[in-house]
Amino acid sequence: MATSEAPTPVRISQIAGRYLVFDADSASLLRRNENVNGTLTGTAPQQPTQNIFLGLPVELRPEEAEALVRRKVAYLVDDVAAHQSVLRNPNPDARKAYLDSLKTRKQTAQRVLAEKNARRVAEIAKRHGVSASRSKKPPPADDGDDVLFSNNLSDSSRREQHGTAKSLGVTPTCSGALISHETAQMFRTDVPSEGPLCRFLLSSSYYMTPGLRFGAKYSVYPGDPLRFHAHFMATQYDWDEEIPILDIVAGGRLATAVKKAFLMGGQQPGSETSPDGQVRTFSLEWAAM
């Protein structure tokens, strides 16, 4: 029986102290298999000032990147050094491979756009009870359908649509074809600071988002944040760290007020070398509220 190969570890780009994932498939894999959703930080090239619907890259917290590296599902790369190494190297094969990948993406986008236009023409033709190929006798049009069924469609409009598809440009979200896996391995960087509570929660199948608005470090979800509400507001402490009573009161009252539990966790001394460490957690719910 054939055995499936282990998936290639995800490349996490370290840029100016930030940990970013540019590849859509990698971001999907981390969210689906590793309970890591990160934060979308990218803007559309045509609207660089928009901040409502953000996209790739996905930014990870340092402790999330560290947990993924420890679990051997990702590796960190000094992205600037890797790109400078490739771009300063006069290797025509690497440049040609990258240009070919951009050309392939453009052709795929053109094909998708052509199929979308063809479906729209067929739907409008069906709504008017005519064949989409009969452009010389257009039916009565409404809602802008005259653009598709006017006499001009057979000549100038068709050429214009074809020219639009032909000149379609694609902005790549990652440089995977430019920075090969072998090149990225040459510029691996150090693992960031430890986050034992983050590792513990990820290994327990929890998802996390920033919890600052609820007065904690993490908002902890039992499943994907798009499907569930948070169950805990979590904050990490050192094992021997003194916890101010005001932190306990404020965290407990606020978490209980928003129907969550306040969770505190720390790593036991001597377990730093183990993969996930030995983390003790305690949850607090404020009574009489």
LINTA-V915396 format. One record per residue. PHI is phi as a letter, one per 40 degrees, with the letter a starting at -180 (* if undefined). Layout:
phi=PHI
phi=PHI
//
This chain:
phi=*
phi=c
phi=b
phi=c
phi=c
phi=c
phi=c
phi=c
phi=d
phi=c
phi=c
phi=b
phi=c
phi=c
phi=b
phi=f
phi=g
phi=b
phi=b
phi=b
phi=b
phi=c
phi=c
phi=c
phi=c
phi=c
phi=c
phi=c
phi=c
phi=c
phi=c
phi=c
phi=b
phi=b
phi=g
phi=b
phi=b
phi=g
phi=b
phi=c
phi=b
phi=c
phi=b
phi=c
phi=c
phi=c
phi=b
phi=c
phi=c
phi=c
phi=b
phi=c
phi=b
phi=c
phi=b
phi=c
phi=c
phi=c
phi=c
phi=b
phi=c
phi=d
phi=c
phi=c
phi=c
phi=c
phi=c
phi=c
phi=c
phi=c
phi=c
phi=g
phi=b
phi=a
phi=a
phi=c
phi=b
phi=c
phi=c
phi=c
phi=c
phi=c
phi=c
phi=c
phi=c
phi=c
phi=c
phi=c
phi=c
phi=c
phi=b
phi=c
phi=c
phi=c
phi=c
phi=c
phi=c
phi=c
phi=c
phi=c
phi=c
phi=c
phi=c
phi=c
phi=c
phi=c
phi=c
phi=c
phi=c
phi=c
phi=c
phi=c
phi=c
phi=c
phi=c
phi=c
phi=c
phi=c
phi=c
phi=c
phi=c
phi=c
phi=c
phi=c
phi=c
phi=c
phi=c
phi=c
phi=g
phi=b
phi=c
phi=c
phi=c
phi=c
phi=c
phi=c
phi=b
phi=c
phi=c
phi=d
phi=b
phi=a
phi=f
phi=g
phi=c
phi=c
phi=c
phi=c
phi=b
phi=c
phi=c
phi=c
phi=c
phi=c
phi=b
phi=c
phi=c
phi=c
phi=c
phi=c
phi=c
phi=c
phi=c
phi=c
phi=c
phi=c
phi=c
phi=c
phi=b
phi=b
phi=c
phi=c
phi=c
phi=a
phi=b
phi=c
phi=c
phi=c
phi=c
phi=c
phi=c
phi=c
phi=c
phi=c
phi=c
phi=c
phi=b
phi=c
phi=b
phi=c
phi=c
phi=c
phi=c
phi=c
phi=b
phi=c
phi=c
phi=c
phi=c
phi=c
phi=c
phi=c
phi=c
phi=c
phi=g
phi=c
phi=b
phi=b
phi=b
phi=d
phi=b
phi=c
phi=c
phi=b
phi=g
phi=b
phi=c
phi=b
phi=c
phi=b
phi=b
phi=c
phi=a
phi=d
phi=d
phi=c
phi=b
phi=b
phi=c
phi=c
phi=c
phi=b
phi=b
phi=b
phi=b
phi=c
phi=b
phi=c
phi=c
phi=b
phi=c
phi=c
phi=c
phi=c
phi=c
phi=c
phi=c
phi=c
phi=c
phi=c
phi=c
phi=c
phi=c
phi=c
phi=c
phi=c
phi=c
phi=b
phi=g
phi=b
phi=b
phi=c
phi=b
phi=b
phi=a
phi=a
phi=c
phi=c
phi=c
phi=g
phi=b
phi=c
phi=c
phi=c
phi=d
phi=b
phi=g
phi=b
phi=b
phi=b
phi=b
phi=b
phi=b
phi=b
phi=b
phi=c
phi=c
phi=f
phi=b
//
